[in-house]
Structures are given as C-alpha cells and as structure tokens.
Amino acid sequence: MSQGKIVKVAGPLIVAENMRDANMSDVVRVGKQKLIGEIIEMREDRASIQVYEETAGIGPGDDVETTGAPMSVELAPGVLTSIFDGIQRPLTKIREIAGSNITRGVEVTSLDHEKKWDFNATAKVGDQVVMGDILGTVQETAVVLHKIMVPKGAEGEIVEITSGSFNITETIAKIKDKDGVVHDVCMLQKWPVRVQRPYTQKLSPDFPMITGQRVIDTLFPIAKGGTAAVPGPFGSGKTVVQHQLAKWSDVDIVVYIGCGERGNEMTDVLNEFPELKDPKSGESLMYRTVLIANTSDMPVAAREASIYTGITIAEYYRDMGYSVAIMADSTSRWAEALREMSGRLEEMPGEEGYPAYLTSRLAQFYERAGRVICAGSDGREGSLTAIGAVSPAGGDNSDPVVQATQRIVKVFWGLDSSLAYKRHFPAINWLTSYSLYMDQIGEWMDKNIAEEWSSLHHDAMLLLQQEAELEEIVKLVGYDSLSAPDRLTLESARSVREDYLQQNAFDDTDTYTSNKKQYMMLKMIMAFSKECRSALSNGVKVEKLFALPVSEKIARAKYVPEDQFEAYFKDTLAEIETSVANVVSEDPDGKDVSFLTV
C-alpha cells in the first residue's frame, strides 16, 4: 500500500504527492480519521482525490493511504430492503452507531457479514461452470429468490458444494480451474462501480414495461430495457412520477436513487416505501426495493458516486434473470456534482460551466440499461430499465443536461409547469414528449391487448394535436365562430385530457390502470366521438350531443374498479350507441347545417 502526503485541500478535492504507485479509481484513506476518497486524476506522482466525506480539519502534511482496490460495492443476499448512502454505507446501521447525522470516518460494512442465510445448492459436484452460472439460491425476501452466481475468475469444475446455513463470507463451494487452482466461493461478490457487468448478448427492447400510468402506457410507452428522461421545472411532479413508476411498474426489482434530493422528499420516500403494499405479492414494496439516499446536504462527491452504485446493484439483479428498473432522481444534481469537481480540478469548462465530458458520462450511465442474455450457460434473460429525472433551472429544456440526455434516451416525458398549475397530473406534455419505442410496442399491444390499440393511439394523438391548432383560432376569433365538427373535436380532446390522461396518484382506484382497462377507457371516448361525428352529418345540433348523460358515465370510468370494469364498458358502449341514435331519430329542432361549411 502506497502512502502519500496532502499538499492541497479544496473542499471535497485534495491533492496528494508521492502517489506514484497508486492507480486511477483506487479508493484511498485520508488523514487520521481515515476518510474515504477516490483517485480521479494522476499527474506524475500527484493524485487528485475526491473525498466522499466532509474534509474540514484536513490539511497539508496529512497522510493519504491507498487501499489498492477500486471503488466497489458488496453484492450478496441482504442488499434488498436496505437503505444506503451514495457509496453503499447502510444508513440504518450508521444511525445505530452515530445517531441521525453521518459522523466522519465511521466504518461499517455495506452488508451484514454475520447474518446466516439458508443456501440451497442447485449445482452439484463435477459440474463444469462458467462466470454467471447459478450455484444455488437463497430466499432473500418473501418475494425475491436470490441466485448465487459463479464470480469472475472462478470458472471450472465444482469439487465441493454444500447446502446449509452460512453467512455471506463463508465458503459454500470450491471450484477448480483449468490450471488446477482451487477457488473458494462465498455468497459475497465485490464489483467496481464504474465497470459495466458483462453479459452474453444484448437484445432489442420490443415489449413494454407496464407502468399503470395511462399517459405513459398509451401515448409514450417505455420498453423493458429502455431508457427514459423525465425533465421538468420545480413543482411539476417529477418525484411523484418516479414514485408511481417505482410502485407500479411490472418489474421484479426497483433501485431508487435520491441523488442530491431535498431531505424532506427523501424522508417521504423512506417513510412511504416500507408502508406500501406490492400489488402483485401483497407484501411490503421494500421486499423488492433498494433505496440509495444522497440528500443535497451530503458531501458532493458521494452524490457523483451514487449513480454508479445504484446501476451496479441493478446490473447484479439483472444478471440473475430479473427485470429491474432504476430511478435516478435527479441526474441534474449529479451533473452539478460533476461540475463542482471539474471546477475544483481547474478543467476547461464546457457549456454553462459543465465539464466537456458531461454527455459521455451520461451516456455511460444510460448505456448500461438494456435487455440482455445474461452471462452463464443457461441463456436466461434479464432487463434493466433506466429512468432519470432532470431538473433544469427554471424548467428550461435548452439546459445542457436536458439536451445531453435527450440525445441518449429514447423516451422523453416532458413535464409542463402550465399543466401542473392547472392541476393536471401527471403533467406530461403530449405535444413535446415522445417515445421512439412506439412502433415495436404498438405491434406488441395489437397482438396482446387489442387489435385496434395502435389506431386508437393514433386517433387520440391526432385529436390532441388538432385541439392545439384550434385553440389558437379560438384565441383569435372566439369559440362560437367554430363549426360544429371543430367544437366536437375540442370536446373530444377535452374528454381525452380530463377523463383519460389526468390521473390521481392518491386515489386507490385511479392510481393504477391495467392495459386492458386503458384500452376500454380510450375505446369509450373514441366511440362516443365517432358516433357524435356521424350524428352531426345527420343534422343533429352539437349542443344536444354534449348534453347526453352518457358523457358523465365516460368521465366516471376511471374510478370504476378493475373487476367491475368489463361490465361497465359493455353497458357504456351500448348506451353510447342507443343515446346517440335516439337523438338522431328525434325530429331535430331545426337542422344544424354548420357542418356543411367545413
């Protein structure tokens, strides 16, 4: 282990000399308190080190000692249900030792090394195994079966394997490699956070991650293994969207990173998640969740590391064959940490002071998402979906972080402050948002949900675009000057907006909508619009159509429980048909001919 001396301290950045034997990305211990740091730059024998703890009291002449190992996370049973800080220190354990504030220099293991786990061996003596092959399983929580995989560098023949009760550092198997060296394998793996975990093959993301949020699933869907960004100004609902996705997405594991978030928001997450019930299993949502909390008052360098810590944990569970979703809230705070460290390193600034390598660092993060054939010989499939919130100053989407993210991700859910002010949540703007997965997912929906899904999606988007154009005309000449078909377009678009896209996250029924219910809800709105348009051509006054009681029934549909919805849907469709037909068959009070002027 090499030892150097500090020559400069600049906030979280320190410079140490006599570090010639150290390597880039090595973890170091700084000063008498043994603060954790990481080497981020080497110049001759001088190392620039970002320190993950408060550096007050550290000065020139203090010792720096390298550990000779890169920044790594511990991967083993016990990761789920945990709450970590940005460098995988368990916050609950720290609180027991040091109280509610993280004390400098506190030393705790990331995972409990004493707790015994029941290991059930599935491989047997004599089996030839490669990296990623499953040796056995551990029931980590009530809902997740943890698969113990062959670590890197331990490929060969199993010469010993034992089922039983072990802690994560005890030997569970022995593997002899081709050179005759016997490797002891335990349940604990360590992996450098800045290195992507290997896989066999990357697959095309062509089926959706169901979120239960209508505006997302219908208009801007995301594929399993896809990438998405949620940009928006303060108060537009980024965090609530992230919470909803974490709660309701059809994934096996959720990794939630609060990256530089406000303390009260993180408190809400930490209090709320253990209380929430997983809709699939009925157990606590925490049983399949990992929380990484790095609030805005924690050291800035740890914020930069938190993203990598989270994605490495997510990759580990993906390698077991699970579908994983990672929520990063928010990548803007992470970019600000990069900017601060870059400024202290005296690097040439890029746009708005962000480092020139901002885009490549963001790409490194998002490119670790994907649907893959996992490492190992059984060909199991896993997926990792990355969703990052972006908080541009003043909600300005020309912000460098938004622009860099937009170049990388394939789904863009642009949140709009004007929609948020109107209390329209989720405040995803349907005119600025997009999904590049729509073609593949549309095909999947047509096959698996309903044949006309894609055409309904197209009709709904067309209505919303027509509404935006007509609103400009209304501002100029007033609503009354519009023709009957145009007024019908506005009314139908209003129904799509208010009765369909608007969703209440705090209502037990409305918070989640299955794909089948989404299809039936949209079908009702579009069927009513179609029938009304047909009635107009028969000379019916548009006001009569707007006054039909069935429109209220459509508006109430979102609050009808899933198990009663099919009957409600059939009744409503029949009522639409009969009520519009009745209006047409009545002797109209003078024919409406305004439709002829279109």
N, C-alpha and C positions, 0 to 999 in steps of 0.2 A: 504493500500500500504506500503510495507516494504522499508526501506531506509538503505543503507549501505555506507561504505567508501572505496575508492580506496586504495589498498596497493601496487599495482604493475601495471606498464604500459609497454607492449612490443609490440610496433607497433599497429596493429589493435586489439590485445588481451589485455584486462585489467582484473585484479583480484580484487574483492571487498569482504570485510568481513561484518559480521552482516547481512547476506542474508539468514538466516535460514528459513524465511517464504516464500521465493521465490521458484518457481518451474523451472524444466528444460524447456527450449524453451520459457520461458517468455521473452517478449520484455521489455527492460529497457531504461531509460533516463539517460544519463551520463553527469556529470558536469553542469556548469552554462548554457552552450549552448543547453542543453537537446539533446545531440546526441543520435541517435537510435542505440541500441545494442540488442543482443540476448544471453541468458544464454545457454552455450553449455556444461558446466561441473559443478557439485556441489561436494565439498569436505568439510564435516562438515558444518560450516557456511560460507565458502568461495565459491564464484561463479566466474567461468571463463566466461568472456563475450566477444563475438566477436562484434566489433563496425563497423557499416556499413558506417561510415564517417571517415574522417581524424582525428587522435587523437592528433595532435600537440597542445601543450598548456595544455593538461590534465595531472594532476599529482596526487601523493598520497595525501589523505586527501579530495579529491573532492567527492561530493555526487553522489550516484547512487540510482535511484528510480525505483522500478518495477511497471509495469502497471497491472500486474496480468493476462495478456492475452498473448497467444502465437502469434508468427509471422503470421499474416493473410493478405489475400487480400480482397479487396472490389469487389463484383460481382454484377453487375446491368447493365441496359442499359447505354451505354456510354463507355464501355470497348473497343469495336471495333473502329477502326480508331485512337486509342490512341498510343502514344509512351511513354513507361515507362522506368525507370531505373530498376536495379535488385531487388529493394524492392517496386516496384509499385508506385514510385513517378512520376507524369506526367512531362516529360521534357519540354514540351511546356509551361506549367504553371510556372515551375521554372525559365525558361528563362525570362518570363514576369516580375517576381519578382526580380530575382537576376542577370540577364544577362546571358552570354553564358557559364560561369563556375558555377557549382553547389556550392552554398555557404553552409558552415557548419551550421547545426541547422535550416535550412529553413523548415518551417512547411507548408505543403499543403495537402489537401485531395486527395486521389488517383483519385476519380471521382468527377464530378461537382454535388454538392448537391443542387444547386439552379435551375438548368435547369429543365423545365417542359417536361414531356413525356406524350403522349396520350395513356392511358391504356384502352384496350378493354377487359372487363371481359368475359371469356368463361364459367367459373364455375358459379353456382347460389346458392342462399341461400338454406340451407337444405342439400346440397351435403356433403357426407362423404369423406374426403380426407386424403391421407397419404403423407409422405415425397416424393417429386418429382412430385406429381400431378400438372397439369398446371391450374393455376387460371385465366390466361388471357395472352394477347400478347401486345407487343409494337413494332412498326416499328422502329427498332434501326437505320438501314441504308436502302438505296434504295434496297438492295439485301438480307438483313437478318432480319427475323422476330424473335424478342427476346421473348422467352416464360418465363413468370414469374412463378416460381415453388414454391410449399409449402416448407418452410425451415425445417430443422431438429428441432424436438421438438414442432412442431405446428400442430400435427395431430388431426383430429376430425371433428366436424360439422361446416360448414360455417354459421355464424349467420349474417354476413354483408359483402357485396362486392359491390364496386361502380366503374363503368366506368367513365373516365374523365381525366382531365389533372393534373398530380401530379409530384412532384419531388421525388427522389429515397428514401427519408426518411419519406415521408408522408404515413399514413395508407391507404391501398387500400382494406383491408379485415380484418375481425375478425373471428377467428376460436376458437371454444370451445372444449377443450379436454375432455377425459372421466372423469376427476376429476372435471369438471365444471369450470376450469380456462379458461378465455378468452385471447387469444393471439392476439396482434395487428401485422398484417403482412404488411411490406412495400416492395418495389421493391429491396431494398438493402439486400444482404446476405454477411456475412463475413465467410471466411473459413480458418482454419490453413493450411499453405502451405505444411507442412511436413506430413499431414494426407491425405490419399487417399480418394476421394469422393466415397460413396457407390453406388453399382448398384445391380440389381436383379440377373443377371446371365451372365457369360462370355461365348461367342460363339466362335466357331472355325473360324479363318480367312481364308475363302476359295474363295474369289473373289478379283480381283486385284484392286489396286489403279493405275489408268491410269495416266501416267506422260507425255506422248508425247515424251519421250526420248527413241530412238529406242534400244540402248544397254541395257537400264533398262527393258523396257516393253517386249522385245523379249527374251533376254538371262537371265536376273537376276531380274525377277519381284518381286514386294513387294505387299503383301495383305493389304487390308484395315484393320486397327487394328494391323498391323505388326510392326516389329522393324528392323531398318537398321543402319549400320555404314558406314561412308564414310571416311576411313583413307587415308592419302596421305601426301607427303612432301610439303614444301612451293612451291607455283607456279604451282601445279598440277591441280588446278581448283576446289578445294573443295567448295569454296564460290559460284562460278558460278553454280555448280551442285545444291547447296542448293537454289540459287535464281531461277533456272529453275523449280525446284520442287515446290517452293512456288508459282510461277506464273501459272504453267500449270497443276498441279495435279487436278484430278476431286474430290476435297473435297469442303465442304461448307465454312470452316473457316481455316485460316492459322495463327499459332502463330510462329513468328520468333524471336529466342533469339540470339542476338550477344553477346556471353559470352566471355569477355576478348579479343574481336577482336580489330584489329588495327583501329584507329579512322577514317582513310580515307576510309576503307572498309565499316564501319558503315554509314559514310556520304553518300557513294554511294547508300546504301540501303534506307536511309531516303529521299534522293532526288529522287530516281528512282521509288520507290513503288507508291507514290501518282500520278505519271505521267502515270503509266502503266494502260492499259485497261484490265479489266477482260474479257477473251474471251467468257465466257458464257452469261454475262449480258450486256457487253458493257460499264458498269460503271467503276469507278476507282477501282483498285485492293484493295486499302486501305479500301474500304467499307466492306471487309470481312477479314481484317488482323489486328492482334495486333503485334506491334513491341516492343521488350524489348532490350534496348541498354545498354550494360555494357562494355565500352571500356577498354583497357588494363591499362589506367592511372587512372581509377576509383578505389575506395577502394576495396581491395581484398575480404573482407568478403561479400560485396554485390554481387560479382561475384558468390560466393558459393550459395547465396540465389536465384539468377536469374533463375536457372534451375527449382527450385521448384515453384517459382512464375508463370513461363510460363506454367508448366504442370497443375497447379491447375486451371488456366484460361481455358486451353484447356479442362480439365475434365468438367468444368461448361457448356461449349457449347456442349460437347458430351452428357451431361445429358438431353439436350433439344431435342436430337434425330438427331443431325447433325454429319456429318463425318468431323473430324478435323485432321489436320496434324501439328505436332510441329517440327520445325527445330532447332536444338541446334548446334551452330557454335561458339566455338567448345568445346567438353567435355574435351579435354586435358587441356585447360585453367582453366576449372572448377576443374579438378583434381589437377592442380598446386596450386589453391587456398586452396584446402583441405590439400595439402602437407605443405603449408606455415603455416596454422593454426595448423596443427598437430605438426610441428616442434616447434612452439611457446608454445604449451601445453606440450612439452617435452615428447611426447609419443614415444614408441618404433617404429622406422621406419621399414617399410617393404622394398620390392624391389625398388631400385633407390630412396629411401627416401620417397616414397609414403606411406600413412598410411596403416596399415594392413587391415582396413575395406574398402579399395577402391572398391573392387569387390562388396561387399554387398551394398554400396551406389549407385554404377552404376546400380545394379540390381533393387534397389528400384525405380530408375527413370524409367528404361525401362519397368518394370513390370506394371507400371501404364498405359501403352498403352493397346489396345485391342478392340475387337468388343463386345459390351455388349447389353443386355436388360436393359434399364435404370430404375432407381428407379421410382416408381409410379405405378398406377394400369392400365395404358393403354397399357403396353407392347411395347412401342416404342424402336427402335433400334438406337444406336449411335456407332461411332467408333472413335478411337484415334490412329493415326499412328505416331510413334516416329522415327525421323531420326537424328542421331547425327554425326557430323563431328569430326574426330580425327586427331590431328596434331602431330604425333610423331617426335621427334628431328631427323633430318637427313633422315626422311622417313623410319625409321627402324620399321618394323612391329613386332619386338620382344619386343617393348616398353610395359611396364606393362599395360598402359591404353588401348592399342590396344588389347592385349591378354585378358584382363578382359572383354572388350566389346565384343570380338569375342565369348566368352563363353556364352554370354547372348542373343545377337541378332541373327536373323535367316537369315538376308541378309547382305552380305559383298560386298561392291563396292570398291575394292582396286584400288586406283588411282596410276598411274605409272609415275614417272618423265621422263623416257625414251620416253614414248608416248607423254608426254607434250612437250618435246624438239623437237619431230618430228611434232609438231603442230597437233597432233591427239586428238581432243576433242569431247566428254568427254573422259578423259584419263583413263577410267575404263579398267583395265587389264582383259581380258576374260579368262586368264589361272589361275589367283589367286582368282578371285571373285566367289561367289556362291549365290544361293538362295534356301533355304530349303522349300519354298512355291511352288516350281516349279510343283510338282505333282498335287496339288489341282488347281492351277491356269491354268495349262495345260488343265485339264478337262474342266474348265470354258471357256477357249479360243476355244477349239474344238467345244463346244456347241454353243457359241455365236458369234464367229468371222468366223472361217473356220474349217472344219473337219480335215484338214491336218496341222493345226498350230503346234501341238506337234512334228510331224515328220519333219517339216521344221526347227524347233528349234534344233532338234537332228542333222539333216544333217549339219546345219550351224556350230554348236559347233564341230562336227566331222571334218569338213573342217579346222577350225582354229587350232585344235589340230594336225592334220596331217601336216599343214603348219609349226608349231613349230618344229616338228620332222624333216621335210625335210630341214628346214633352217640350222639345224646342219650339215646335209650331204652336203649342198651347200657350207658351210664354209670350209669343208674338201676337196671336190673334184670339186667344181665349178658347175654352173648352167647347162652348156652344157652337162654334163655327165648324167643328169637326163633323165629318159624315158619320152615319150610323155604324158602318163597319169599323171605322177608326176608333169610335167610342167603345165598341165591343173589344177591340184589340187592347185598349187601355185597361178595360175592366178585367179581361182575361189575364193580362200581365200582372195586374194588382193581385189577383187571386193566386197566381204562381208565387209572387213575392211574399204575400202575407200568410196565405194558407199552407204554403208548401216550404219555401226556403227559410222562413223565420221559424226558429226552433228554440224552445225554452229548456236550457240545460238543468234547471232546478225543478222541473215538473217530472214526476215519476214516470208518466206515460210518454211524454213528448221528448224526453232526454235521449231516447234511443229508438230508431225506426229501422226495422229489418228491410232488406231489399225488396221482399215481396210486398210489404205494406207500402214502401216508397212507390213501387210500380202502380199499385192500385190507387193510391192518392193522386198521383200525377195523371193517371188514366181518367179519373173522375173529372179533374179540372179541364183536361183537353177534350173530353167527350162533351162536357157542357158547352165549351167554347165552339165546338164543331156544330152541335145541334142548334145553338143560337145563331150561328152564321147562316145555317140552312134556313132557319125561320125568317131571318132578315130578308132573304131573297124572295120569301113568300109575302113580303109586305108587312110583317109584324113590327110594331114600334119597339125600339131598343129599350125604352124605359120599362115596358111590360116584362121583358126578359130579365132585366136586372132585379125586378121586384119578386121574382119567383122564390118561394120558400126553400127550394132545393139548394140554392146558393149558400144558405146558412148551414145546411147539412154538410156541404163540402168543407166549409170553414171549420166546422167542429170535428172533422175527421181525424185530425192529428191527436186529439185527446181520447180517441176510442182505443181501448186495449187491443193488443195484437190478437188474442184468442177470439175476440168478437168481431174482428175487422172484416173477415171474408163475407159474412152475412150482411154487414153494414154496407159493404162495397156493392154487393149484388142489388140490395134494396135501393141504394142511391142511384145506380146506373138505370134501373127500371124507372125510378121516379123522374130522372132527367128526361128520359125518352117520353114518358106519358105527359109530364107537365108542359114540356115544350110543344108536343103535338096538340095538347088541349088549347094552348094559346093560339096556335096556327089555325085550328079548326073553328075557333070562335070568330064571329064576324068582327074583324078589326075595326077599331074606332077611327075610320079613315085610314087609307093605306099610307104607309110610310114609303116614300119614293126616293129618300135621300141616298139610298144605296146605289141608285142608278147613276149618281154623279161621280162615282169613284173612277 
